[in-house]
Each structure stands twice: as C-alpha cells, then as structure tokens.
C-alpha cells in the first residue's frame, strides 16, 4: 500500500507542473515533441528509462547530506546510507571494481575528484590532444585545469587515425608526468589500456582512464574494461550508460581512502541523492540481458553506418569504429562540420560539428562531424534503418543549402523515426 501511494504521489507531482506553471509545462512538452521527431545522433546523448526520471525527481531531492555512509555531517541520513551502500555494491559488482565513489555530479567533476586526490598545483599531466579525441578537462587551454597543472599531449598517427602509443611512451619518458590520462570524447577505436598502464608504471605515474563515452559498452561487456589496468577510472553516467546526469570514479583499493577524501571534502560538497538513486537503479538495469543486447546493437549500428558512409565516398577517421561513435572527415566533400550540423538539424537529424585530427579549420567551424548511435538504437533502429538514415544524410550533404531538399528530408526523417517511439504510450501517460 505504501509503495502504491508513493508511486501515485510521484505521478501527481508531475501533473502539478501543468497546474502551477503551464508556461513552463509547454516548454517541456515542446522538448518532448522535438525529441520524438528528431533522429538523435549526438554521441554524448541517450534516452533514459522512465524509472531514471522518476527517481531523479524523488523525495531524495529534499535531503542534504555530506560525508559517507556511517560518517555523515548531518542527521537523518540512515535511509540515504542504505541507498548509497546499495548503489556502491551494485556498481562494484557490475564493473568488477575494487572501489567506487558515486558522489560525483558529472564526468567532469569525477575527473576533478581524481585531480584533487593525487595532484598538487604545477604537477605534470600527459593526456590526449583535444583536437584528436581528448576532453576539455584533460588540459585544454579553455579549461581551468590548464592554469593549475602542467600539461603535455599525445595524439594519433596521421596515417591511421589511431593513438600513437610509441609517441605517448616517448613523451612520457621525456616529460615524466605524475598522471597519464587515456579515454576520449571523440575517439572511435578501442584503447590499449594495458599498454597505457605499463607506460605510466615505467615513469612512476598514476594511470587514469576517462571512460565517460563507453561506460555502457563496458558495463554490458561489449568492449574491454579499463578497470583491471588503470589506477583510476572516471565516468559520467549518461552517454552509453543511459542514466542520470551524474558521475562516478573507480579505483584500486589501495587508493580508496585517498579518492574518497579527494572527492569529499576535496572537490565536492553535498551529494545529489536523487541522481544517486537513479544511478542505483541503472547499475541493476545495466546488468540485464536487455541492456546488453542494446549495447551490442549500438556497436553493430555504428559499424554499419561507417561502412555505408564509406560506400558513398565519405572519409571516416581511423577507417571505422569499435564503439558507439564515428567521426566523419568532410574535407573531400566541400562541406564544413558546422554547415553539415546546421543543415542536418533543419532536416530533423542531430549531429555535432567536430574537429578531426590535424584539422586546419577554426574550432567553431571544424572539418568534421561526430555521429553517435546510442539514442536511435535504444528506439529500436537496426542496420536497415541506419542505411536509410545514411541516405538522408547524404542527400543533405550533397546540397546543404537547398531548402527544398532539406524540407523533403525532414518529412522523411519524421516519418522514419515515428516508427520507433521514444517512449511507449503507457510511459508517456505516466509522465503526463
């Protein structure tokens, strides 16, 4: 009875928005409509299950809490302790990790937690170049970390588009970093975690992998895990993990106390218990056969899209993909990344402009786009559907300023994606 009342209360709270702020409710409705009608192919996006939205808006939103289970700085934390303990247990079992901290607010703050745990201002970090796949928080001049730590960067082989591990090792020996970071935001290939760990060990550095983009694929055991090899593994819980907008950090047991202290009070304050509850649900769901099958299909779809684009004369960075994303180099097509992004958006297809290795275009223009297959795969799209999407993309790229073509593709895109509901009618009824 209590569970039934709680569920009704959650649904009623959603309905209250329409009564108390209809203007805002209309905006939310518009966003739902956009998502339903859009072929979403931004690699950092996914569709969260309804329980994740329910839990993200649960009564845990009301609770302020700092510290760790059994050692909180506020009273009234016993039930939250129970939830966080369960989430930790599930996360460790899912990923086969020795220790996990799930208090990070995002993938970026997960990275900051590691930095706060083991680094001092001026310490050296070796990471992947932003323009070749790395992330802002790995030392980009645009990020605050660049003014705190001393960075050098490795990149990709210009011939293969794959990480040049020999270059990484050479720079590491010369630079003597305290931390080596692997993991990327736009790298389509598997990473040799074992070799990165050995390079770090050889120069006395900590090793860290940012697996934010591939965490779902790792959880589903579709691609290899960095956790057995790395000292620290950070991640968001969105992207391929398809959960709440939050983060997590894994580490070897010997670093557990250091990481926890660096996370709180080192990098964070009170935790977001409502998103932690959503993550707790997702740690269980990610162990399911349903999630595994979805992740398998994500990779199949990404590889199929790469093949179909290559057939049509597109250059794919590294020649293909091993994960959920691909990067398209448009320089042989006479179209910029920004132009393709904007034209496709008008046509109801979302991608994002992306610098490609050794790009000479400005960062706000770029020579490429990044395409992700997670969201469309979640909706049920398979290889034949991917082929149709590629055909639509190609029509727009061939004539990106032709409004008539864009309108035709938009109609086709909406008709296509309508066959794959974002949420079922029953789920939408509960969200209304």
Order of alpha helices (4+ residues) and beta strands (2+ residues): alpha-alpha-beta-alpha-beta-beta-alpha-beta-alpha-beta-beta-alpha-beta-alpha-beta-alpha-beta-beta-alpha-alpha-alpha-beta-beta-alpha-beta-beta-beta-alpha-alpha-alpha-alpha
